[in-house]
């Protein structure tokens, strides 16, 4: 603003660089590309099957043949990887979740099918027992219903090995058991899977945003009124997340995950600043469902808000984002 007393104009006008599109682009600090996107997918038994997930508009459970077709689309859009989540037949569920390491299980067959058709696409598999347990917990429980850590870790090692043997590029333990990263890393090395990467869900919070996901994989009914507070992190804690990340990296994790996403951007920033390791964030089902619901009611601009939020993850320090918006975002980026 002109100062009438000194006859001077402000030397710095922050709005000057915002005046034109080209100068806004030239000084943009963070950019999003398809390279930063990972698409989570739900796979079911059968042929030529697609089931809508009611609580996640636009998301479907798909059979393996449809999964392969989707994988080809991901390659065309430049998305580097998908994250695979199987929907287990209720008859195959048990207290110990032993279907998780069945070499002919749904997840294992899905990995082999995708790798046969689209070998260049990265496949990330979920390592946790909740899709396979009759009680919906992420591990094996005792008579009191408490998830027993060390026995569960033994099961997770079997599951991770079965995924690596099927051809998974990345195993992603999402269970939050103590010591599981070290045990899985040792087992992978001994089995010769030296290039199988581990994406550790290091800071996974006991969040209320997971509801639609549990509906999608069919674990909500099994979990019932139970919760996961004695192994997932307290949403009030931040320093604890850094300890968890440090331990997982020391045990051999190649990448780490913060989950959920938008409510935990401060954790993403702290983790990236502290460790500098490849850092990923999961924009979880509840975050996705809220944005979709608001957009359907005309309260938000769907595409603009979607890209704003994805950009926020990058700004906070994330290298990649697991998001159900991956396809829509990649298509927008292709047209840009």
C-alpha positions in Angstrom: 0.0 0.0 0.0 1.3 3.5 -0.8 2.7 5.3 2.2 1.8 8.9 1.8 4.3 10.0 4.4 7.3 8.4 2.9 6.1 8.3 -0.7 7.0 4.6 -1.0 5.2 1.5 -2.3 5.8 -1.9 -0.7 8.9 -3.5 -2.1 7.4 -7.0 -1.7 4.0 -7.8 -3.0 3.2 -11.5 -2.3 0.3 -11.4 -4.7 2.5 -10.4 -7.7 3.6 -14.0 -8.3 0.1 -15.2 -7.9 -1.2 -12.9 -10.7 -0.8 -15.4 -13.6 -1.1 -19.1 -14.0 2.4 -19.5 -15.4 4.1 -17.8 -12.4 1.9 -19.7 -9.9 3.1 -22.9 -11.6 6.8 -21.8 -11.6 6.8 -21.3 -7.8 4.7 -24.3 -6.9 6.5 -26.1 -4.0 4.8 -29.5 -4.3 3.4 -31.4 -7.2 1.3 -34.5 -7.5 1.6 -37.1 -10.3 0.3 -40.5 -11.0 3.7 -41.8 -9.7 2.6 -40.9 -6.2 -0.6 -42.9 -6.3 -1.4 -46.5 -5.1 -4.8 -48.0 -5.7 -6.3 -50.2 -3.0 -8.5 -53.0 -4.5 -10.8 -55.6 -2.9 -10.8 -59.0 -4.5 -13.5 -61.7 -4.3 -14.0 -65.2 -5.5 -15.7 -66.1 -8.7 -15.6 -65.0 -12.3 -16.7 -61.8 -14.0 -18.0 -60.4 -10.7 -18.2 -56.8 -9.5 -19.9 -55.9 -6.3 -20.5 -52.3 -5.3 -19.4 -51.3 -1.8 -22.4 -49.3 -0.5 -20.5 -47.2 2.0 -17.8 -46.3 -0.6 -19.5 -44.9 -3.8 -17.5 -45.8 -6.9 -15.6 -48.6 -5.2 -16.2 -52.3 -6.1 -15.1 -55.7 -5.0 -13.9 -57.6 -8.0 -13.1 -61.1 -9.0 -9.6 -62.0 -10.1 -10.3 -61.7 -13.8 -11.8 -58.3 -13.3 -8.8 -57.4 -11.1 -6.4 -58.2 -13.9 -8.4 -55.9 -16.3 -8.2 -53.1 -13.7 -4.5 -53.7 -13.4 -4.0 -53.1 -17.1 -5.9 -49.8 -16.7 -3.6 -48.8 -13.9 -0.6 -49.3 -16.1 -2.1 -47.2 -18.9 -2.7 -44.4 -16.4 0.8 -44.6 -15.1 -0.2 -45.7 -11.6 2.8 -47.7 -10.3 1.2 -50.1 -7.8 -2.0 -51.5 -6.4 -2.6 -52.6 -2.8 -4.6 -55.9 -2.6 -7.2 -56.7 0.0 -9.0 -60.1 -0.2 -12.6 -60.7 0.9 -12.5 -64.1 2.6 -15.3 -66.6 2.5 -16.9 -66.7 6.0 -16.5 -70.5 5.9 -12.7 -70.1 5.6 -12.4 -67.9 8.7 -11.0 -69.3 12.0 -9.6 -68.1 15.3 -6.0 -68.6 14.0 -6.7 -67.2 10.5 -4.8 -70.0 8.9 -6.4 -69.3 5.5 -4.0 -66.2 5.4 -1.0 -68.4 4.4 -2.8 -70.9 2.2 -0.7 -71.0 -1.0 -3.9 -71.4 -3.0 -5.7 -68.7 -1.1 -7.5 -65.8 -2.8 -4.8 -63.2 -2.2 -2.1 -65.6 -3.5 -4.0 -66.5 -6.6 -4.7 -62.9 -7.3 -1.1 -61.9 -7.0 -0.1 -64.6 -9.5 -2.8 -63.7 -12.0 -1.8 -60.0 -12.0 1.9 -60.7 -12.2 1.3 -63.1 -15.1 -0.5 -60.4 -17.2 1.0 -57.1 -15.9 4.4 -58.0 -14.4 5.6 -54.4 -14.4 2.8 -53.3 -12.0 3.8 -53.3 -8.4 1.7 -55.4 -6.0 1.5 -54.6 -2.4 -0.2 -57.2 -0.2 -1.8 -56.6 3.2 -0.2 -58.7 6.0 -2.8 -59.0 8.8 -5.2 -61.6 10.0 -8.4 -59.6 10.4 -9.9 -60.7 7.0 -9.3 -64.3 8.0 -10.2 -64.5 11.7 -13.7 -65.4 13.0 -13.4 -62.6 15.6 -12.3 -59.8 13.2 -9.1 -59.1 15.2 -5.7 -58.6 13.5 -4.2 -61.6 15.4 -4.7 -64.8 17.3 -6.7 -64.4 20.5 -6.5 -66.1 23.9 -9.6 -67.3 25.9 -10.1 -63.7 27.1 -10.2 -62.3 23.6 -6.8 -60.6 23.9 -4.6 -60.7 20.8 -1.4 -62.6 21.7 1.6 -60.9 20.2 4.3 -63.5 19.6 2.0 -66.3 18.3 0.4 -63.8 15.9 3.9 -62.8 14.7 4.6 -66.4 13.8 1.4 -66.4 11.7 2.2 -63.1 10.0 5.6 -64.5 9.0 3.9 -67.5 7.3 1.4 -65.1 5.6 4.2 -62.7 4.3 6.2 -65.7 3.0 3.2 -67.0 1.1 2.7 -63.6 -0.5 6.4 -63.3 -1.5 6.4 -66.8 -3.0 3.3 -65.9 -5.0 5.1 -62.9 -6.5 4.2 -59.9 -4.3 6.6 -57.1 -4.7 5.8 -55.5 -1.3 4.4 -57.0 1.8 2.7 -54.5 4.1 2.2 -55.6 7.7 -0.8 -53.6 9.0 -1.3 -55.4 12.2 0.8 -53.3 14.7 2.2 -56.4 16.5 5.5 -55.8 18.2 8.6 -57.3 16.5 6.8 -58.4 13.4 9.0 -56.4 10.9 12.2 -58.0 12.2 10.7 -61.5 12.1 9.3 -61.0 8.6 12.6 -59.5 7.3 14.6 -62.4 8.6 12.3 -65.0 7.2 12.3 -63.3 3.7 16.1 -63.2 3.7 16.4 -66.8 4.7 14.0 -67.8 2.0 15.9 -65.9 -0.6 13.3 -63.1 -1.1 16.0 -60.4 -0.6 14.2 -57.9 -2.9 10.7 -58.3 -1.4 10.1 -54.9 0.2 8.4 -54.3 3.5 6.0 -51.4 3.8 5.4 -51.2 7.5 2.2 -49.7 8.9 4.2 -48.1 11.6 1.8 -45.4 12.8 -1.6 -47.0 12.5 -4.1 -45.4 14.7 -7.2 -46.9 16.4 -9.3 -44.6 14.3 -13.0 -44.2 13.7 -12.4 -43.7 10.0 -12.1 -47.4 9.1 -15.8 -48.4 9.1 -16.4 -48.6 5.3 -13.2 -50.6 4.8 -14.3 -53.2 7.3 -17.6 -53.4 5.5 -15.8 -53.9 2.2 -13.6 -56.8 3.4 -16.3 -58.4 5.5 -14.7 -58.1 8.9 -17.1 -55.6 10.5 -19.7 -58.3 11.5 -16.9 -60.5 13.0 -15.5 -57.6 15.0 -18.9 -56.5 16.2 -18.6 -54.2 19.2 -14.9 -55.1 19.7 -12.1 -52.7 19.2 -8.4 -52.7 18.5 -7.2 -50.3 21.1 -4.7 -52.6 22.7 -2.5 -52.8 19.6 -3.4 -49.8 17.3 -2.2 -46.4 18.4 -4.1 -43.8 20.5 -5.1 -40.9 18.3 -3.9 -38.5 21.0 -0.3 -39.6 20.6 2.4 -38.2 18.4 5.8 -39.0 20.0 4.8 -42.6 20.2 4.5 -42.7 16.4 8.2 -41.7 16.1 9.2 -44.6 18.4 7.2 -47.0 16.3 8.7 -45.8 13.1 12.2 -45.9 14.5 11.8 -49.5 15.6 10.3 -50.7 12.3 13.2 -49.1 10.3 15.7 -50.7 12.6 14.1 -54.0 12.1 14.3 -53.8 8.3 11.3 -51.9 6.9 12.0 -50.3 3.6 9.0 -47.9 3.7 6.7 -46.8 6.4 3.0 -45.9 6.5 0.9 -43.4 8.5 -2.8 -44.3 8.7 -5.3 -42.6 8.5 -4.3 -39.6 6.3 -5.8 -36.2 6.6 -6.4 -36.1 10.4 -2.7 -37.2 10.8 -0.8 -34.8 8.5 1.3 -33.7 11.5 2.5 -37.2 12.0 3.5 -37.5 8.3 5.5 -34.3 8.6 7.2 -35.3 11.8 8.1 -38.8 10.4 9.5 -37.4 7.2 11.5 -34.7 8.9 12.9 -37.1 11.5 13.8 -40.1 9.4 13.8 -39.1 5.7 12.7 -42.6 4.8 10.2 -43.4 2.1 6.9 -42.3 3.8 3.5 -43.2 2.7 0.0 -42.3 3.9 -3.3 -44.1 3.6 -6.3 -41.9 2.7 -8.7 -44.4 4.4 -12.2 -45.4 3.6 -13.9 -43.0 6.0 -12.1 -40.0 4.5 -13.0 -41.1 1.0 -16.7 -41.7 1.9 -17.1 -38.3 3.6 -15.8 -36.5 0.5 -17.9 -38.5 -1.8 -21.0 -37.9 0.3 -20.5 -34.2 0.4 -19.8 -34.0 -3.3 -23.0 -36.0 -4.1 -25.0 -33.5 -2.1 -23.3 -30.6 -4.0 -21.6 -29.3 -0.8 -18.1 -29.7 -2.3 -16.6 -29.7 -5.7 -15.6 -33.3 -6.1 -12.5 -33.0 -8.3 -11.1 -29.8 -6.9 -11.4 -31.1 -3.3 -10.0 -34.5 -4.2 -6.9 -32.9 -5.7 -6.6 -30.4 -2.9 -6.5 -33.2 -0.3 -4.1 -35.3 -2.3 -1.8 -32.3 -2.6 -2.0 -31.8 1.1 -0.4 -35.3 1.6 2.4 -34.4 -0.6 2.9 -31.0 1.1 3.1 -32.8 4.5 5.9 -35.0 3.2 4.3 -38.1 1.9 6.1 -39.8 -1.1 3.0 -41.8 -2.0 -0.7 -42.0 -1.2 -2.9 -45.1 -1.0 -6.2 -43.7 -2.1 -9.5 -44.9 -3.6 -9.3 -41.7 -5.7 -6.3 -43.0 -7.6 -8.1 -43.8 -10.8 -10.0 -40.5 -10.9 -7.0 -38.4 -9.9 -4.7 -40.1 -12.5 -7.3 -39.4 -15.2 -7.5 -35.8 -14.3 -3.7 -35.5 -14.3 -3.6 -37.1 -17.7 -5.9 -34.3 -19.0 -4.0 -31.5 -17.3 
